[in-house]
Amino acid sequence: MNPKFFISILSCARDESNGNNQAFRDTCLKDATELGIEHKFFIGHGGVPKDDVVLVDSGDDYWSIIYKVVHRYRLTLETPYDYFFFCDVDTYFCAERLLMSGFEKYDYFGDFYHTDPRQPWPHESYGRFCQGGPGFMIHRKVLKEASKDLKIYTESPERQGWGWEFPMGDTIKSHPEFKVGDCRFFTTMLSLEDEGPRKTNSVITAHMSTIGDYKKEYMYKKYQEWQDSFQGKFVPSGFVPTRPEVQLSNLNSPKRIQRVN
């Protein structure tokens, strides 16, 4: 039997009120729930309690993300699971493919290479980390280490802001015993026409906010494409996610990152 995992979703009160969270519930999370996979949305001040919402004691705006993350990490560790899938409400994912992705072979698994040319990736000063937008899988022992000293992110001006992946990079950098895997099928979409998961490809996740201002309709559209692909409505495109070649020799501990697929 494939190991189960817990889905930890970074969200906000605005996404709950405008329907973005509901779009997630109606699509990816519906399929995950049918497979027995649990989830929670983590929302700051202004959120409304729900069965699948955890309210945390932090601001809920964009620049309060790192403070929200401090609570999210620790509350996620209170669940009984060994693996966690961290994602945002604009992360389209295929739960069935996540289960079969081989994540259990690694301690930290996702997209170590970013395809958006508008972003200055990678952040070598914070170590190597998986991009948060497409989501990533992480073992309890890594998350536990990353949660030990989060004050350096909440109290240091240069580490404050949106970079909720930074603690993971620092943790991986200082713990060479953790096994990490880079999977090209955790993808970033630059256009709404880019392929998300379909029967005709091997994409596992797709981050959609890089298209522009995210709308809940994007989630429904990609979910419909997933369903339509099983009805033969898409010709196999041979789509394989590509990304710029990165010289691993310029990154810390280059031999530790195992490329997958």
N, C-alpha and C positions, 0 to 999 in steps of 0.2 A: 504493500500500500504506500502511495506517495505521502510524504509528511505534509501536514497542514501547516498553515501560517496565519498570522493575524495581520489585518490590513489597518494601518495607522494613517489617517488622512488629515493633512493640515488644511484647515478651512477658516472661515470667519462668519460673523453674523450676516454680513451682506450676501455671501453666497447661499446662506440658508434662506434668506428672505426673497432673493431674486430667482430662485429655482435652480441654481447651479448644483446644489447638493442633491436636490430631488432628481435631476437628470442623471446624476451618478447612481442614485439608488435604483432608478428605473432601467438601467442598462448594465454596466459592468458589475455593480454590486449585487444586482438581482441574480446574475449568473453565478457569482461567487457564493452567495448565500445558498443557492441550490446545490452547490458542491460541499456545503458544510463549513465554509470559510467565514469567520466573523470579522466585523469591522467596527471602527469608531471614528467619528469626526471630532477633531480637537479645535475648540472655538474659545476665544478670549472674552473679555468684558462685552456685554451687550447680547450675548448668545441666549437662546431659550433652551431649557432642558428638553431632551427627547431621549428615547430608548437608545439611539445610536449616536448621541452627542455627549461629549465630555466637555464641561466648562472648566477652563483653567484661569487662574488668577494672574492675568496679564492683559496688556493692551491688545487690541484686535486689529490695529492698522498695519500697513505694510512694514513700517520701520520697527514694529514691535515683534516681528517674527521670531527673532532669536530668543526673546523672553518667553514667548509661547512655547518654543521648542524645548526649553529647559524643563517645563512641566510635562510636555508631551513625551519626552524620552522617559522620564521617571514613571509616569502613569502607564505607559506602554509596557514597561518592565513588570508591572503588577499583574499582567495577564499571564496565563500558564504556558504560553507558547515558547518554543526555542527559536523560531524564525519570525521575522516581521517584514511585511512589505510596506515601505514608506512611500507615499505618493501625495499628489495634490488633487483637487477636484477637477482639474483640466488634464488629468492623465488618463487617457483611454487605455485599458488593458484587457487582455483576454485571460480570464482566470484559469481556464483549462490549460492554456499554454504555459502559464506561470507554474502550475503544478508539475508540468512535464519538462521544465526548462533545465533541470539539473542543478538548481540553486543549492540543494542540500550538500553538494560537493565542496561548497565554499563557505567562508565566514562573511563575505561581503561581495555582492554580485549585482552588476548592472552595467550602465554605460559610462566608461571612463573617458570617452572622447566625445566632444560636443561638436555638432555639425552646423550650428548657427554662426555664420561669419560675422554677425554683429556683436558677438560676445567675445571678450578676451580670455578664452579658456586656453590652457589650464591655469589654475592658480597654484603655481609651484610652491609659493611661500606657505601654503596651507597643506602641503602634501597632496597626494593623489586621492581624489574622491569621485564617487559616482555622481553624475548629474541628477539633481533631485527631481527635475521636471518629468522625465520618463519613469521615475520611480526606481527604487532599488530594494534588494533583499538583503537583510542583515541578521546575523546570528545574535542571540542574547548576550554572549560574552563580549562581543564588540560594542554593542549598545551600552552595556554596563560600564565598560571602560570609558566610553565617550561621555558618559553621564557623571563621571567622578569629579571633574573640576571645570564646571561650565561658567564659573565666575570670570574666567579670562575672556569670555565672549560677551558677557553682559556688562563688564566693567571697563573693558579696554575699548576706547573709541575706534581704533582702526579695525576692530573685529566685530563691531556692532553692525546692525542692519539686516539685510535679507539673507546673509550667507548661512543658512541652517545646515548646509552640508559640511561646513568647515570643521566642526568637531570630529566628524568621521575621518576626514583627511589627516588631521593631526594624530588621531588615534592609530590609524593604519601606518602612518609614518613612524611612530614610536613603538609599534608592536610587530616586528617582522614575523612572528609566529602565526599571524592571521593569514589565511589563504584567501586571495581575492581573485575574482573572475570578471573579465570584460566581455560583455555580450552585445554584439552589433544589432541585435533584434530588439533592444530597448532603444527606441528611436525618437527623434525630434522632427516635427513637421514644420516646414517653412511655408506651406500653402495648404489650403483646405483640400486641394486636389491630391496631395500626397497620400499615399496608401497607409491606412492603419491596418490592424489585423484583418486578414481575409483568408478564406480557405485557399486562395490561389497564391499566398505568400507565407512566410514564416515569422512575420512581425509579432512580437509579444506585447509591447506597449508603445504608445505614441503620445508625446507631449504636444498639446495643441495651443498653448498660450503664445508660442513663438510666431504664430500666424498673425497675431495682432490682438486686439481686445477680445478676450475669450467670451463666447456666448454659449449658453446651454444647448442651443440648436446644433452646435458642432458635435456634441456628445451623441445626441440622437442620430445625427447623420452618419457618424462612423459606426454606430451600433447597427443601423439599418444596412449599411454596406457589408458588415460582417454577416448578417442574416441573408442578405441577397446573394452573397458569394456562394452560399450552399445551394442556391436555386439556379446556378449556372449563369447569373446575370453579368459576370465579369469574365473576360477572357484572361487566361493566365498571362501575366505580364512579365514574368521572370524577374520581378522587382527584388533587388537585394540592397539593403541599406548600405550606403557607402559613406565614407568620411575622409577628411584629409589625413594623410599619413603623418603620424607623430613620431619623432625620433625618441624611442624609449630611453636611449642612452642619456638624454638630457633630463630625465625625471628620476626622482629618488627611487631606490630599490627596483630598477627596471625589470629584473628577472622574476619578481614576485607577481607581476600582473600576468595572469594566464588568459590568453584570448580564447573566446568560446565561439563556436560556429564560424 
